[in-house]
Amino acid sequence: MTVAAFFDLFLEELTQHDKLREYYKYHDDPAKFPFRKAYFCQRLQYVFDKIKSSPYGKPDIWDVGSGYSTTQIFLALNGYASHGSTLEYYYGHIPKRMEYWSAHGDMSLVKVSYEDIFEVPANKNSEDIIIVQDTLHHLEPLAKSLGIFRQALRPGGFLLAVEENGNNLMQRIKLYRQRGNKRIIEYYDEGLGRKVMMGNENIRPLKTWKKEFEKSGFKIEPNSVHYLRLFPPSFFENKNLEKVVAREQRLWKKHPLLKEYFFFGVNFLARKN
């Protein structure tokens, strides 16, 4: 199944699932719909492309911070099994999603656990691919989590990171207003019955990620780096979505300052040394 076809079915699902619709907000503001769709589809396509081009026929995939399991569902529709780890409050809504998507593919390929990865680490050399989407900036202590990932990956295995660009000027200002410099917090997790340490939207620039990954025995592949989302929602109105995305992709590759300080998202692949 293509990302485009999946997105159409996903939108239909949102009309039937109130909690899911409230979370994703695609129906809230029609003017922002193309803008949000472009971001969603680019990130999912990035993950899919990297998995498809990997040397693994049927890879063992661990989705860390799997949330509502949207990426896992898409992968299952394309024949890829995965298991997810989450601490999200909406974990209980996942079975309803499985009911909907079972009409389109084999949802037995999707496994999800409510768990703290620091308490239940994966077995050594058990994974081919680890996905961390909107998750790295929440994992604390970061070095410990990267150590768990390195141990879990088989030799040559890789991690796919889908993140925010920590150097984006507008996002830095927004987050500073929200949390100041309080980048690490503790909160009470009802499912675990105890306090959990968490990165408080602790986004980082690619340069910082590279240093952290190198210290933990990974190398970010330069050719895997992908920046996305430059133009505001208004720029997408009455315009061809694919052309706008193509223009953004040309710009970040040609203009280092735009890439570094004005693009919102960054994806990369880090391979275990």
ChimeraX attribute file (.defattr): number of C-alpha atoms within 10 A of each C-alpha:
attribute: neighborCount
match mode: 1-to-1
recipient: residues
	/A:1	13
	/A:2	11
	/A:3	15
	/A:4	12
	/A:5	9
	/A:6	16
	/A:7	16
	/A:8	10
	/A:9	13
	/A:10	15
	/A:11	14
	/A:12	12
	/A:13	16
	/A:14	19
	/A:15	11
	/A:16	13
	/A:17	14
	/A:18	10
	/A:19	11
	/A:20	17
	/A:21	16
	/A:22	12
	/A:23	11
	/A:24	12
	/A:25	14
	/A:26	17
	/A:27	14
	/A:28	11
	/A:29	8
	/A:30	12
	/A:31	14
	/A:32	18
	/A:33	16
	/A:34	20
	/A:35	22
	/A:36	17
	/A:37	14
	/A:38	17
	/A:39	15
	/A:40	13
	/A:41	14
	/A:42	17
	/A:43	22
	/A:44	18
	/A:45	14
	/A:46	17
	/A:47	20
	/A:48	18
	/A:49	10
	/A:50	15
	/A:51	22
	/A:52	14
	/A:53	9
	/A:54	15
	/A:55	11
	/A:56	12
	/A:57	10
	/A:58	13
	/A:59	17
	/A:60	18
	/A:61	22
	/A:62	27
	/A:63	24
	/A:64	23
	/A:65	24
	/A:66	25
	/A:67	23
	/A:68	21
	/A:69	23
	/A:70	14
	/A:71	20
	/A:72	26
	/A:73	26
	/A:74	23
	/A:75	23
	/A:76	21
	/A:77	20
	/A:78	15
	/A:79	15
	/A:80	20
	/A:81	21
	/A:82	25
	/A:83	18
	/A:84	23
	/A:85	20
	/A:86	21
	/A:87	20
	/A:88	15
	/A:89	13
	/A:90	13
	/A:91	17
	/A:92	10
	/A:93	13
	/A:94	15
	/A:95	9
	/A:96	11
	/A:97	19
	/A:98	17
	/A:99	11
	/A:100	17
	/A:101	18
	/A:102	13
	/A:103	9
	/A:104	13
	/A:105	18
	/A:106	17
	/A:107	22
	/A:108	12
	/A:109	16
	/A:110	20
	/A:111	16
	/A:112	20
	/A:113	12
	/A:114	18
	/A:115	17
	/A:116	15
	/A:117	17
	/A:118	13
	/A:119	7
	/A:120	10
	/A:121	14
	/A:122	16
	/A:123	12
	/A:124	13
	/A:125	14
	/A:126	16
	/A:127	23
	/A:128	22
	/A:129	27
	/A:130	25
	/A:131	25
	/A:132	19
	/A:133	22
	/A:134	17
	/A:135	22
	/A:136	24
	/A:137	21
	/A:138	19
	/A:139	23
	/A:140	19
	/A:141	13
	/A:142	17
	/A:143	14
	/A:144	13
	/A:145	17
	/A:146	21
	/A:147	15
	/A:148	19
	/A:149	28
	/A:150	25
	/A:151	19
	/A:152	21
	/A:153	25
	/A:154	17
	/A:155	15
	/A:156	11
	/A:157	24
	/A:158	27
	/A:159	26
	/A:160	22
	/A:161	23
	/A:162	23
	/A:163	23
	/A:164	26
	/A:165	24
	/A:166	24
	/A:167	20
	/A:168	21
	/A:169	14
	/A:170	13
	/A:171	18
	/A:172	17
	/A:173	11
	/A:174	11
	/A:175	17
	/A:176	13
	/A:177	10
	/A:178	12
	/A:179	13
	/A:180	11
	/A:181	11
	/A:182	13
	/A:183	16
	/A:184	17
	/A:185	14
	/A:186	12
	/A:187	10
	/A:188	11
	/A:189	14
	/A:190	10
	/A:191	12
	/A:192	12
	/A:193	8
	/A:194	10
	/A:195	12
	/A:196	14
	/A:197	15
	/A:198	18
	/A:199	19
	/A:200	19
	/A:201	21
	/A:202	20
	/A:203	24
	/A:204	17
	/A:205	16
	/A:206	20
	/A:207	11
	/A:208	12
	/A:209	17
	/A:210	17
	/A:211	13
	/A:212	16
	/A:213	20
	/A:214	15
	/A:215	13
	/A:216	20
	/A:217	15
	/A:218	22
	/A:219	19
	/A:220	23
	/A:221	13
	/A:222	10
	/A:223	8
	/A:224	13
	/A:225	14
	/A:226	19
	/A:227	25
	/A:228	23
	/A:229	22
	/A:230	22
	/A:231	16
	/A:232	10
	/A:233	14
	/A:234	12
	/A:235	14
	/A:236	20
	/A:237	15
	/A:238	9
	/A:239	11
	/A:240	10
	/A:241	16
	/A:242	10
	/A:243	11
	/A:244	17
	/A:245	20
	/A:246	10
	/A:247	13
	/A:248	19
	/A:249	17
	/A:250	10
	/A:251	17
	/A:252	20
	/A:253	12
	/A:254	10
	/A:255	10
	/A:256	11
	/A:257	10
	/A:258	15
	/A:259	25
	/A:260	20
	/A:261	18
	/A:262	21
	/A:263	25
	/A:264	22
	/A:265	20
	/A:266	21
	/A:267	20
	/A:268	24
	/A:269	24
	/A:270	23
	/A:271	20
	/A:272	21
	/A:273	14
